[in-house]
Amino acid sequence: MSVAKPQGTMLGHPKGLFLLFTTELWERFSYYAMRAILVLYLVDQVGKQGGGLGWTQADALSLYGTFTALVYLTPLIGGWLADNFLGQRKAIYFGGALMATGQFMLAAPHAWFPGIETTVFYIGLGTLILGNGLFKPNISTMVGDLYEEGDHRRDGAFTIFYMGINLGAALSGFVVAWAYTSFGHAEVINGKEVFINNWQAGFFCAGIGMLLSLVIQFLFAQKLLGDIGTVPAARLERERQAKLGNVRKEPLTKVERDRIKVIMVLGLFTIIFWAGFEQAGGLMNLFTNEFTDRYIGTWEVPTTYFQSLNAIFIVLFAPVVASIWIRLGKNEPNSPVKFALGLVLLAIGFLFMIGAVVEMGGDASAKSSMWWLVGAYFFHTMGELCLSPIGLSMVTKLAPLRIASLMMGAWFLFVAAANKIGGVVGSFIGHGGEKEEQLANAMAIFSGIAITAALSGVILYFMADKLVDWMHGAESKHHNEAEALEAEIAVTAEHEAIKR
């Protein structure tokens, strides 16, 4: 809902798109830089002049699950505030300022707050969550608002936008690793000299990224976006509908009820997928740090580099996967089958993690090859590309228009639940026990997720025909291959814009 459209184009798109691209790039850099080191910071030993908080792995992973769950819940509130009171522009400013503040609070050295560093950490994390709720749902909405209804460029815009998202996510793992290692120091603990990573330097880099995002948006928004995002959209829409006399309540039809059933069923399966997938920033991150041989010659690959693999694989393979679906033509699998395939690919990824544990032979002093991790992240990303775009696409296709926002909110509740469950599952690695015990627990977790994901995929495959019947023709096929490819990638892009 804009009063005045911005002027000027670049590469055939409004210049405002590239402002939003840059804004989101640095915001995603900030978030993923923090996410890459959060669990590592929590479990790292406490030094005299830095280090981590010295938590058990179980406690750290439990908090990680709660944090990522809230990251999905607060945008529901932030979107509502923007639509009804603030407008998207103000919501982004407020949200960005809160997120930058939260990152810098995490970056505060322990010496500044002796005895209450954990309290400061909690306040910083809470501020970050609140800011995310205001920022995240509104930046991608503004991308759509740059284009009039039916503008064919919209699909291409989201493709460009998601490249920015993944570029920021990929860059974060490399930069944050440079920060926490370069500014670390050696320290004698219990008679042994150990290297203390400067996690605060990593959080500081994340704060700088968020500050860049905010400043860029503040300086150029009015010039490049015009009035887009300045007026609360839902309030204007309600007023328009009231004037037209279109505000009425109708009972759900049988077709609508069947379609809602599809959303609910796929929602249950999406919990299983994301609970496994989100081990990436938690349990798999710890496994990388503790049990993986990360040396190439004499150089040790920083743990956080592996957190960038998902974003890199998405950029490389999203067009490939989209092209495969299109080239299959009439043989392209339906959405529930793609969903099932995503679960099976997730299971295959965890087979690589099982292989990593088996290679160690139960010896916690041994190390597994880093290539097991690369394989796991690759298959998890392939599963994500099969499954995750389908979820949001199905909600928009199947939900009755008058309750579409409610159904989208329900979908994010599924994802939030998945993140919390994922944290609880990862925490079963143990409360600071012996390394052998932790390794055995990790094996049980990887095996359990692999079996659950594979069985779920098989069950969903056999349910697919019934689910398609309940869709009542909601799935449509494109006839023009080029347009279909662009639309397929755009679906992935829109999901990335909201999911990440």
C-alpha positions in Angstrom: 0.0 0.0 0.0 2.0 3.0 -1.2 0.9 6.5 -1.9 3.8 7.4 -4.2 5.9 5.0 -6.2 9.7 5.5 -6.3 11.4 6.6 -9.5 14.2 5.0 -11.5 15.3 1.5 -12.5 18.4 -0.6 -12.5 18.8 -3.8 -14.6 15.1 -3.5 -15.4 14.0 -3.4 -11.7 13.2 -0.5 -9.4 16.3 0.8 -7.7 14.6 0.2 -4.4 15.0 -3.6 -4.9 18.8 -3.2 -4.7 18.4 -1.1 -1.5 16.3 -3.9 0.1 18.8 -6.5 -1.3 21.7 -4.7 0.5 19.7 -4.1 3.7 18.8 -7.8 3.9 22.3 -8.9 3.0 23.8 -7.2 6.0 21.0 -8.1 8.3 21.3 -11.8 7.4 25.1 -11.5 7.8 24.5 -10.2 11.3 22.1 -12.9 12.3 24.0 -15.9 10.9 27.3 -14.6 12.3 25.7 -14.6 15.7 24.0 -18.0 15.1 27.3 -19.6 14.0 29.0 -18.9 17.3 26.1 -18.8 19.8 26.3 -22.5 21.0 30.2 -22.5 20.8 30.3 -19.4 23.0 27.9 -21.0 25.5 29.9 -24.2 26.0 33.4 -22.7 25.8 35.5 -22.6 28.9 35.6 -19.5 31.0 38.9 -17.7 30.9 40.2 -14.9 33.1 39.9 -12.4 30.3 37.1 -13.8 28.1 36.2 -17.2 26.7 32.6 -18.5 26.9 30.0 -19.0 29.6 31.0 -22.6 30.4 27.6 -24.2 30.0 26.9 -27.8 29.4 26.2 -28.9 25.9 22.7 -29.9 26.8 21.9 -26.6 28.4 23.4 -24.7 25.4 21.4 -26.7 22.9 18.2 -26.3 24.8 18.6 -22.5 24.9 19.5 -22.6 21.2 16.2 -24.3 20.5 14.2 -21.8 22.5 16.0 -18.9 20.8 15.3 -20.1 17.2 11.7 -21.0 18.1 11.1 -17.4 19.3 12.8 -16.1 16.2 9.9 -17.6 14.3 7.2 -16.6 16.7 7.9 -12.9 17.2 7.5 -12.0 13.5 3.8 -12.8 13.9 3.6 -10.0 16.4 5.9 -7.7 14.5 4.0 -8.1 11.2 0.7 -7.3 13.0 2.2 -4.2 14.6 3.6 -3.0 11.2 0.3 -3.7 9.4 -1.9 -2.0 11.9 0.2 0.7 13.6 3.8 1.3 12.6 4.0 0.7 8.9 6.8 -1.5 7.5 9.4 1.3 7.3 9.2 2.3 11.0 9.1 -1.4 12.0 12.3 -2.0 10.2 14.0 1.0 11.8 12.9 0.0 15.3 13.7 -3.7 14.7 17.1 -2.9 13.3 18.0 -0.7 16.2 17.0 -3.3 18.7 18.9 -6.0 16.8 22.1 -3.9 16.7 21.7 -3.2 20.4 21.3 -6.9 21.2 24.4 -7.8 19.2 26.5 -5.2 20.9 25.3 -6.4 24.3 26.4 -9.9 23.4 29.7 -8.4 22.4 30.3 -6.7 25.8 33.4 -8.1 27.4 32.8 -10.1 30.6 35.0 -7.7 32.5 32.5 -4.9 32.0 29.8 -6.8 33.9 31.6 -9.0 36.5 29.2 -11.5 38.1 26.2 -10.6 35.9 27.6 -11.4 32.4 25.0 -14.1 32.0 22.2 -11.7 32.8 23.5 -9.2 30.3 23.7 -12.1 27.8 20.0 -12.9 28.3 19.0 -9.3 28.0 21.0 -9.0 24.7 19.4 -12.2 23.3 15.9 -11.0 24.3 16.5 -7.6 22.6 17.7 -9.4 19.5 14.6 -11.6 19.4 12.2 -8.6 19.7 14.1 -6.7 17.0 14.0 -9.7 14.7 10.2 -9.8 15.2 9.8 -6.2 13.9 12.5 -6.5 11.1 12.1 -9.9 9.5 8.4 -10.0 8.3 8.5 -6.5 6.8 11.6 -6.3 4.6 10.4 -9.1 2.2 6.9 -7.7 2.1 8.3 -4.4 0.8 10.0 -6.3 -2.1 6.5 -7.3 -3.3 5.2 -3.8 -2.8 7.7 -2.4 -5.3 5.6 -4.1 -8.1 2.0 -3.6 -9.3 -0.4 -6.5 -9.3 0.5 -8.9 -12.1 3.9 -7.4 -12.8 5.9 -10.2 -14.4 9.2 -8.9 -12.9 8.1 -9.8 -9.4 9.4 -13.4 -9.6 12.7 -12.2 -10.8 12.9 -9.6 -8.0 12.6 -12.3 -5.3 15.3 -14.3 -7.0 17.6 -11.3 -6.9 16.6 -10.7 -3.3 17.3 -14.2 -2.1 20.8 -14.1 -3.6 21.5 -11.2 -1.2 20.1 -13.2 1.7 22.4 -16.2 1.0 25.4 -14.0 0.2 25.1 -12.5 3.6 24.6 -15.9 5.3 27.6 -17.4 3.4 29.9 -14.4 4.2 29.1 -14.5 7.9 30.8 -17.8 8.7 34.1 -16.7 7.2 34.2 -13.2 8.7 33.1 -14.2 12.2 35.8 -16.9 12.3 38.4 -14.3 11.4 37.2 -12.1 14.2 37.1 -14.6 17.1 40.4 -16.2 16.2 42.3 -13.1 15.3 41.4 -11.3 18.5 41.8 -14.3 20.8 44.8 -14.9 23.2 46.7 -17.6 25.0 46.0 -18.1 28.7 47.1 -20.6 31.3 44.2 -22.6 32.8 44.7 -25.4 35.3 48.4 -25.3 34.5 48.0 -25.7 30.8 48.3 -23.0 28.1 45.1 -22.9 26.0 43.9 -20.5 23.3 40.9 -18.4 24.3 38.7 -17.5 21.4 37.4 -13.9 21.5 33.7 -14.6 20.9 32.8 -11.0 21.8 34.8 -9.9 18.7 32.5 -12.2 16.6 29.4 -10.7 18.1 30.8 -7.3 17.5 31.2 -8.1 13.8 27.5 -9.2 13.8 26.6 -5.9 15.4 28.5 -3.9 12.8 26.7 -5.9 10.1 23.3 -5.0 11.6 24.3 -1.3 12.0 25.3 -1.2 8.3 21.9 -2.6 7.3 20.1 0.0 9.4 22.2 3.0 8.2 21.9 2.0 4.6 18.1 1.7 4.9 17.8 5.0 6.8 19.9 7.0 4.3 18.4 5.8 1.1 14.9 4.5 1.8 12.9 7.7 1.1 14.8 8.4 -2.1 14.6 4.8 -3.5 11.4 3.5 -2.0 9.2 6.6 -2.0 6.3 6.1 0.3 6.4 2.3 0.2 6.1 0.9 3.8 5.2 4.2 5.4 1.5 3.5 5.8 0.1 0.6 7.8 -1.2 -1.7 5.0 -3.8 -3.8 6.8 -5.5 -0.7 8.2 -5.9 0.8 4.7 -7.1 -2.4 3.3 -9.8 -2.8 6.0 -11.0 0.7 5.3 -11.1 0.1 1.6 -13.1 -3.2 2.1 -15.5 -1.4 4.5 -16.2 1.3 1.9 -16.9 -1.3 -0.7 -19.2 -3.2 1.6 -17.1 -6.4 1.2 -16.6 -7.1 4.9 -18.6 -10.3 5.7 -18.1 -13.6 7.4 -18.8 -16.9 5.6 -18.6 -20.5 6.8 -15.9 -22.6 5.4 -16.9 -24.8 2.4 -16.0 -28.5 2.1 -13.3 -27.7 -0.4 -11.8 -25.1 2.0 -11.9 -27.5 4.9 -10.2 -30.2 2.8 -7.5 -27.8 1.8 -6.9 -26.7 5.4 -6.5 -30.4 6.3 -3.6 -30.6 3.7 -1.9 -27.6 5.4 -2.3 -29.2 8.9 -0.9 -32.6 7.7 2.1 -31.1 5.9 2.6 -28.9 9.0 3.1 -32.0 11.1 5.7 -33.4 8.7 7.5 -30.1 8.5 8.1 -30.2 12.2 10.0 -33.5 11.7 12.1 -32.0 8.9 13.0 -28.7 10.6 13.7 -30.4 14.0 16.4 -32.4 12.2 17.6 -29.7 9.8 18.1 -27.2 12.7 20.7 -29.5 14.3 23.1 -27.6 11.9 23.5 -24.6 14.2 23.4 -26.8 17.4 24.4 -30.4 17.7 26.2 -30.6 14.3 28.0 -27.3 15.1 29.3 -28.9 18.4 30.2 -32.1 16.6 32.2 -30.1 14.1 34.0 -28.3 16.9 34.7 -31.3 19.1 34.9 -34.5 17.0 36.0 -33.5 13.5 39.4 -33.4 12.0 39.4 -29.9 10.4 43.0 -29.7 9.4 44.1 -29.2 5.8 47.8 -29.6 6.0 48.8 -27.4 9.0 45.8 -25.1 8.7 42.7 -25.8 10.8 39.4 -24.9 9.1 37.4 -22.8 11.6 34.2 -24.4 12.8 32.0 -21.6 11.6 33.1 -22.1 8.0 30.8 -25.1 7.9 27.8 -23.0 8.8 28.2 -21.2 5.5 27.8 -24.5 3.4 24.0 -24.4 3.4 23.8 -20.9 2.0 26.5 -21.7 -0.6 24.8 -24.9 -1.7 21.5 -23.0 -2.0 23.0 -20.4 -4.3 24.6 -23.1 -6.4 21.8 -25.7 -6.6 18.5 -23.8 -6.3 18.4 -23.1 -10.1 19.4 -26.7 -10.8 16.7 -28.2 -8.7 14.1 -25.8 -10.1 15.2 -26.7 -13.6 14.9 -30.4 -12.9 11.3 -30.0 -11.8 10.5 -28.1 -15.0 12.2 -30.5 -17.3 10.4 -33.4 -15.9 7.2 -31.8 -17.3 4.2 -34.1 -16.9 6.4 -36.4 -14.8 7.1 -33.7 -12.2 6.2 -35.1 -8.7 3.3 -33.4 -6.9 4.0 -31.3 -3.8 3.4 -34.0 -1.2 5.9 -36.3 -3.0 8.5 -33.5 -3.1 7.9 -33.0 0.6 8.5 -36.8 1.2 11.6 -36.6 -0.9 12.9 -33.8 1.2 12.5 -35.9 4.4 14.3 -38.8 2.8 17.2 -36.6 1.7 17.4 -35.3 5.3 17.7 -38.9 6.4 20.5 -39.5 3.9 22.3 -36.5 5.3 22.2 -38.0 8.8 23.6 -41.2 7.4 26.7 -39.2 6.7 26.8 -38.1 10.4 26.4 -41.7 11.4 29.4 -42.5 9.1 31.4 -39.8 10.9 30.7 -41.5 14.3 31.4 -45.0 12.9 34.8 -43.8 11.5 35.8 -42.8 15.1 35.2 -46.4 16.3 33.9 -45.2 19.7 37.2 -43.5 20.5 36.4 -40.0 21.5 40.1 -39.0 21.2 39.9 -39.8 17.5 38.6 -37.4 14.8 36.2 -37.9 11.9 36.8 -36.6 8.4 35.3 -33.2 7.6 33.9 -34.6 4.3 31.2 -36.4 6.3 30.0 -33.0 7.3 30.1 -31.6 3.8 28.1 -34.6 2.6 25.5 -34.1 5.4 25.1 -30.4 4.7 24.8 -31.1 0.9 21.9 -33.6 1.3 20.2 -31.5 4.0 20.3 -28.6 1.5 18.9 -30.7 -1.3 16.1 -31.8 1.1 15.4 -28.2 2.0 15.2 -27.2 -1.7 12.6 -30.1 -2.2 10.6 -29.4 0.8 10.8 -25.9 2.3 9.5 -23.8 -0.7 6.5 -26.2 -0.9 5.3 -25.3 2.6 4.7 -21.6 2.1 3.6 -22.1 -1.5 0.9 -24.5 -0.3 -0.3 -22.2 2.4 -0.8 -19.4 -0.1 -2.5 -21.7 -2.6 -4.7 -23.6 -0.2 -5.7 -21.2 2.6 -9.0 -19.4 2.1 -8.2 -15.8 1.4 -10.2 -14.5 4.4 -8.0 -16.6 6.8 -4.8 -16.6 4.8 -2.8 -14.7 7.5 -4.1 -17.0 10.2 -3.0 -20.0 8.2 0.4 -18.5 7.6 0.7 -17.8 11.3 -0.2 -21.5 12.0 2.6 -22.5 9.6 5.1 -20.5 11.5 3.9 -22.1 14.7 4.8 -25.5 13.2 8.3 -24.2 12.4 8.7 -22.6 15.8 7.7 -25.9 17.5 10.2 -27.7 15.2 13.1 -25.5 16.4 12.3 -26.0 20.0 11.9 -29.8 19.6 15.2 -29.8 17.6 17.0 -28.1 20.6 15.5 -30.6 23.0 16.6 -33.5 20.8 20.1 -32.1 20.4 20.4 -31.6 24.2 20.2 -35.4 24.7 24.0 -35.4 23.9 24.4 -35.1 27.7 25.1 -32.7 30.5 28.9 -32.5 30.4 29.6 -36.2 30.7 32.6 -38.1 29.3 33.5 -37.7 25.7 32.7 -41.3 24.9 29.3 -40.9 26.4 28.6 -37.8 24.4 29.8 -39.6 21.2 27.4 -42.5 21.9 24.6 -40.1 22.5 25.3 -38.3 19.3 25.2 -41.6 17.4 21.8 -42.3 19.0 20.5 -38.9 18.0 21.7 -39.0 14.4 20.3 -42.5 14.0 17.0 -41.6 15.6 16.5 -38.5 13.3 17.6 -40.5 10.2 15.1 -43.3 11.0 12.2 -40.9 11.9 12.8 -38.8 8.8 13.0 -41.8 6.5 9.8 -43.4 7.9 8.0 -40.1 7.7 9.0 -39.7 4.1 7.6 -43.1 3.3 4.4 -42.5 5.1 3.9 -39.2 3.4 4.6 -40.7 0.0 1.7 -43.2 0.4 -0.5 -40.4 1.6 0.3 -38.1 -1.4 -2.6 -39.1 -3.6 -5.1 -38.5 -0.9 -3.6 -35.1 -0.1 -3.7 -34.1 -3.8 -7.4 -35.1 -3.8 -8.0 -32.8 -0.8 -6.3 -29.9 -2.7 -9.2 -29.9 -5.2 -7.0 -28.8 -8.2 -5.0 -26.1 -6.3 -1.8 -27.3 -8.0 -1.3 -25.8 -11.4 1.3 -26.5 -14.1 3.1 -23.9 -16.2 3.2 -24.3 -20.0 6.1 -21.9 -20.8 9.3 -23.5 -19.6 11.2 -20.2 -19.1 8.4 -18.6 -17.1 8.0 -21.8 -15.1 11.7 -21.9 -14.2 11.6 -18.3 -13.0 8.5 -18.9 -11.0 9.9 -22.0 -9.4 13.1 -20.2 -8.3 10.9 -17.3 -7.0 9.0 -19.7 -4.8 12.3 -20.8 -3.2 13.4 -17.2 -3.0 10.2 -16.0 -1.2 10.6 -18.8 1.3 14.3 -18.0 1.9 13.2 -14.4 2.5 10.9 -15.4 5.3 12.7 -18.5 6.6 16.2 -17.2 7.0 
